[in-house]
Amino acid sequence: MTALQNFLLAQERSDNALPTWFSSRQQTAFDRLKNRGLPSARDEEWRLTKLTELYNQEFCPAIATNALSLQDAQLTASANSRIVFVNGILDAGLSDSSFVSGLSIEPLEQAVLSNKLDLEPFFNTSVPTEPHGFLSANTAFASSGYVIHINDNIIVDSPIEIIFIANNVGAAAWHCRNIIVANKHSNATVIERHIASGSAGVYLSNCVTELHLADGARVDFYKHQDEALSAYHIGGVYSEQSRDSHLTTNNIAIGSKIARNDIFATLSAPGAHCEMNGIIVLAHDQHVDNCTEVVHAKPNCTSDEYYKSILDDQSRSVFRGRIIVAKDAQKTDANQQNKNLLLSSRAEADTKPQLEIYADDVKCAHGATVGQLEEKSVFYLRSRGISEEMARALLTFAFANDVIGRFRIADIQKQLSAQLADRLLGEALSDIGIDGLFGETS
């Protein structure tokens, strides 16, 4: 076995005070991890992501660090609801638990024990029946994370922020499991951030989020992954939607050395709609693997998926997008697009869009492109007095901003646009100014 698998199997799990159903699911996941192990190059869904370096790392369990201040954590004071985890452990000092009526947020283990919300129908029920090893490890060892419960007809006006910070962590690993339950006709925006502060070191963040949307519920979910460039991030967002529900997942990946994101959605009742947006910006030798899946299990459901990646230096992106239309899912309308921009001859994009259609009255489309900037567009900007370097930077930024424009929160649009502009335009940004670059977002 690898060093990582030995470390995982040696970890201690939660005590016997937890409910039998919860402990049983953790034991099943542990047994599966022990018997099946971690993914390897022989697994089709993982063969393009080399994990040898990760598997040879010597990890230790994460421990709490000295309390951070908002300034140390590079967080701004905010009126939004906010829960902060440092090295996978809840930091009450950075969290703000003053939430609106009808909304509750609890740490996972506390939520399981308090039983304010019966978690048995929700914990580990939206994930694949044949989970990979990292998902099994997350289920087996999850004791940290959050549970968000939004009551019927509750509209949460301001975003809920969940922030995971790696701080002076060294070679540690943690497994956070998050559950979001949106009751009938509720509406909320959840922002999940993964960032690093201080000397982060080589660490593994294994974070899984489950979303359960009842009839008519609407959730906008943002996952912003900006881990340290020495870090490994394995993540999953798994959702199940009921009648007339609407879920948008926005996947932003710009950090980590190697990252894997599984974004899976199951449309379980008529009228459900799922939208998936993704923007990946990589450089150096970064590697991000995105695996998406939308299952249209019932008729009259719609989905729209739009992923883009920008790759420089020796970076690499992998995209596997699968749409499955079940036999009874007539009147399905599904669309999937993946576009990749290579800024270097050494960068690589691998894309594999897939359609599996078992119904005959559907409208489905998918497409994928891999290429470089159009020289005609570069020439047009240069003819207006813009340098070639600046012309290429502006066109690259416009390519990324096309996805950002699909985000519904103006503050997030502007914040991410500024971050990407700083990364793509560098010193030239000071001459233009961020407002002059893209104006007001909406």
N, C-alpha and C positions, 0 to 999 in steps of 0.2 A: 504494500500500500504506500501511497505518497505521504510525505510529511504533513500535508494539509489534511488528508483524510484521517491519519492517525490522531491529529490534534482534534478534529471534529468529534470522532468517536470517543475521545477521552473526556469531553466536556461534561460537566454536571448539568442536569436538568432540574426543572422546578420541583419543589417538594410535594408531599402527598396531600397538602391542604387544598390543592386545586381540585375542581370537580372531576369525577371519574371520566366523563365524556371527553374532557379536555386532555387529561393525562393519557387516555387511550389513543387519541389521535396523534399525540406526540410520540407515543411508543410505536405506533404503526409507522410513522415517518422515520423514526430512528432505525427500526428494523429494515426498512427499505434502503436507507442510506448504507447500512452495514452490508446488506446483501448485494445491492446494485452498484454502490460506489458513486463517484463523481463522473461527470461527462468526460469523454475522451474523443480523440480524433476519429474514432470508429463510429461515433454517433453523427448521423447525417446533419442534424440541426446544430452541431457544434464543430464540424470538421474544419471550418475556416477560421476558427478562433484558437490560437495556440496558448495553452494554459500551463505548459510545462514549468515556466518560471514561477507562476503562482503556486503550483502544486509543490514545488521544492522549498517554498518559504517556511520558516519556522515562526509560527504565530503563538501568541498567548492571549488569554481572555482580556477584554478591555476593562480598564478601571477608570473611576472618576478622577478628573484632574481638579486642580484648584479652581474655585469658582471664577468664571469669566465675567467681565463687565460687557455692556453692550458695545463699548468702543473696542475692547479686545476682540470681541467676536465679529466686529465689523457689521453690526446690526444697527439700524436706525431706530430711534424711539417711534413707536407706532401705536395707534389706537386700535389696530386690528387684533383679533384674538390670535394668540401666538403660544405655541408649545415648543420648547427647545430641548433637544437631547445632545449631550456632549459625549462623544465616544460611545454612543448607543445607550447612554444612561440619562434619565430625565434630570434636567437642571431647573429646579423650581425658581431659582433667583432670576433667570432670564425669561421665564414663562409668564404669561399673563392669562389668568384663568377667569377673568371677568367677561362671561359670555352672555349673549342675549337669551331671553326666555325661550324655551323650547329647543335649545341646543345644549348638548352635553358633550364634554370631552374628558376622557379618563385615560390614564395609563393602562396598557393592556392587562397586566396582571391584576390591578385593582378592579378593572371592569369585570374580569372573569369572576373574581371573588365577591364583588358587591351584588352582582346579578340584577342591577337596575335594568339592564337590557339582556334578555336571554340571547347569549351569543352562540348557542349550539347550532342554530340554523345558518349561521354566517361564517364562523371560523373554519377556514380551509374547505369551503364548499364551492367556491367559484374557480378553483384551480384545476388544472388538467388531472384526469384520472391516472395518468402515467407521468408523475412529476419527475423532473431531472434531479440530480443529486443536491444541487444548491437549494432548490425549493424544499426538498425533504429535510435538509439541514435547518433551514429557516423554521419550518414547522416544528421540528423536533426540539429546538433550543430556544424558541421565541419566548421571552419573558418580558421584553421591553418593546415599546411601541405605543400607539395610541388607538383609541376607539372614539369615533365621532358618530353621534346619533342625532339626527334632525327629525323632529316630530312632524306629524301631519300638518300641511298647509303653512309651515314656517318658512319665511323668506329671510335669509341671512344677507343683509345688505353689504357688509364689508367682508373681504376675503379672510379665510381662516388660514393661518400660516403654521406649518409644521416644519421645523428646521433641525437638521442633523449636522452637527459640527464635529469635525475631527480636530483635536487639539493636543499637540505634544504627545501623540498617541504611541509612537514607536511601532513595533511589529505586532499589532493587535487585530483582532477580528470580532465582529459583533453581528447579531441577527435580530433585526427589528421587524415585527409584524404589525401592520396597521389595518384597521377595519373602518370603513365608512358606510353607515346605514342611513339612507335618505328615505324617509317615509313618504306616504302619498302626497303628491302635489307640493312637495317641499322644493326649495331652490337654494343652492349654495355654491360658492367658489372656494376651492381648497388649493393651496399652494404648498408643495412639498419641496424643500430645498436641501441639497446636499453640498456642503461647503467645507473648506479646511481653514484653520486658523493656527498661526504659529508654526512650529516645526512638526509637520504631520507625520513624516516617516512613511514606511511601507505598511499599509494597513488594508484590511478587507472589510468592506461594508456590504452586507448581504441583507437587503431591505425589500420586503414584499408588502404591497398594499392591495387589499380587497375592497371592491365597491359593490354595494347592493342597492339598486334603485327600485323603489316600489312604483305603483301605477302613477303616471303623471309627474314623477320627480325629475328635476333638472340639476345636474352637477357639472360644473366646469372644473376639471382637475389639471393642475400644472405640476409637472415634475421637472425641476431644474437641477441638473447634475453638473456640479463644478468642483469635483473632488480634486485633491492634490495630484500633480502629474506623476507621483510615485505610487499612487493608490490603485487598488482594484475595487471595482464596483459591480456587484451582481444584483440586479433588481428585477422586480416583476410588478405589473399592474394588471390585476385580474378583475373583471366586472361581470355582473349578471343584471339584466334589465327586464323590467316588467312592462306591461301595456302602456303605450304612449309616453314612456320615459325618454329622456334626452341626456346623453352623456357625451362630453367632449374631453378627450385626453390630449394634453399638449406636452410633448416630450422634448426637452431641451438638453442636449448633451455636449458639453464643451470641455469637461475635465477628465481626470483619471488617466492612468497608463493603459489599462484594459477595462472596458466596461461591456456588460451584456444587459440588455433590456428586453424583457418579454412583456408585450402589451396585448392582452387577450380580452375579447369581449364576446359575450353570449347574449343574443337578442332572443329572449325567451317568451315573448308575447307580442301579438300584433301591434303595430304602430310605434314600436321602439325605434329610436334613431341613435346612431353612434357616429361620432366624428373623431378622427385621429389626425393630429398634426405633429410633425416632428422636424426639428432643425438640429443638425449635427455639424459642428465646426471643429476641425482637428488640425494639428500640426505635429512637428517632430516625429516621433514613432508611436503616437497614440493609435489605439484600436478600439472601435465601438461596433458592437454587434447588436442590431435591432431585429427582433423576431416578433412579428405582429400576426394576429389571427382574429378574424371576425366570423362568428358562427351565426348565420341566419337560420334559427331553429323554427320560426313560425312565419306565417305569411304577412305581407304588407309592412315589412320593415325596410329601413334604409340605412346605408352607411357611406361615409365619404372619408377617404384616407389620403393624406398629402404629406409626404416625407421628402426632405431635401438634405443633402450633405455637401460640405465644402471641405476639401482635403488638400493639405499642403505638405511639403517635405516628404517624409516616408510614412505618412499616416495611412490608415486603412479603415474603410467602413464596410460593414456587411449588412445587407437588408434582405430579410425573408418575409414576404407578406402573403398571407394565405386568407382567402375568402371562401368560406364553405356555405353552400346553400342547400339546406336539407330538402328531402323529397316533398314535404308538405309546405315548404316556404314559397308558395306562389306569390307573384306580384312583388318580388324582391327587387330593390334598386340599389346596386352597390358599385362604388367606383374606387379605384386605387391608383395612385401615381407616386412614383419614386424617381427623383432627379438628383444627379450627382455631378458636381463640378470639381474637376481636377486642376489644381494650381501648380502642380509639379509633375514631371515625368516619372517620378518615383512613387507618387501616391497611387492608391489602388482602391477601386470601388467594386464590390461584388453585389449584384442584385438578382433576386429570384422572386418575381411576383408569381402568384399561383391562384387559379380559380378552380374550385371543385363544385360543380353544379349538378344537383340531382333533381331539380325541378325544371319544368319546361316553359313557364310563363314568367320570365325574369328579364331584367335589364342590368347587365354586369359589364364592366370594362376595367381594364388595367393596362398600365404602361410603365416603362422604365427607360431612362436615358443616362448615359455616362459620357461626358465630354469636357471640352475646355471652353474658354470664353470665345465668343465670335469675334474674329478679327475685324469684321465690318463695323461692329459696334465700337471697338477700340479706336478704329480709324476715325469714326464720326466724332468721338469726343476729342481726339487729338486735333482734328481740324478746327475745333472751337478753342484751341489754345491750351488745352489740358495736357499735362505730361503723360507719357505712356504709363508710368507707374501709378499715377493718380487715376487715370482712366480705368485701369484694370481693377484697382481697389474699389472704385465707385460701382463698377458693374458687379463685382463680387458681393459688395454690400447689398446692392439691389436684389440680387439673387436670394440672399438670406432674408431680406426684409419682406419678401413676398409671402413667406410663411408667417412671419411675425404679425403681418397685417391681418391674419385670421384670428389672432388672439382677441378676446372680447374685453379685456381689462386694459384701459389706456395706460395706467401706471406701469403695468408689466410690459406693454409694448415699448414704452419709452425707455424703461430701465434696460431691457434686453437689447434694444437697438443701440443704446449708448455703449453697452458692454461690447457688442459685436463691432461697432464702429471703431472703438478704441483698439480692438484686436486687429481689425482688417485694415484700418486706415492709418493707425499709428500717429506720428507727429503731424501729419497733414490735417488731422481732425482739429487741432488747435487753430488752424487758419480758417476753417469753415465754420466751426461751432456746431454742436449737435442739433440745435433747433434749425439752423440754416441748412443742415443736411437733409432732414426728412420732415421738418415742419411739425405741426400739431398732429398727434395721432388721435384716432377716434375709436 
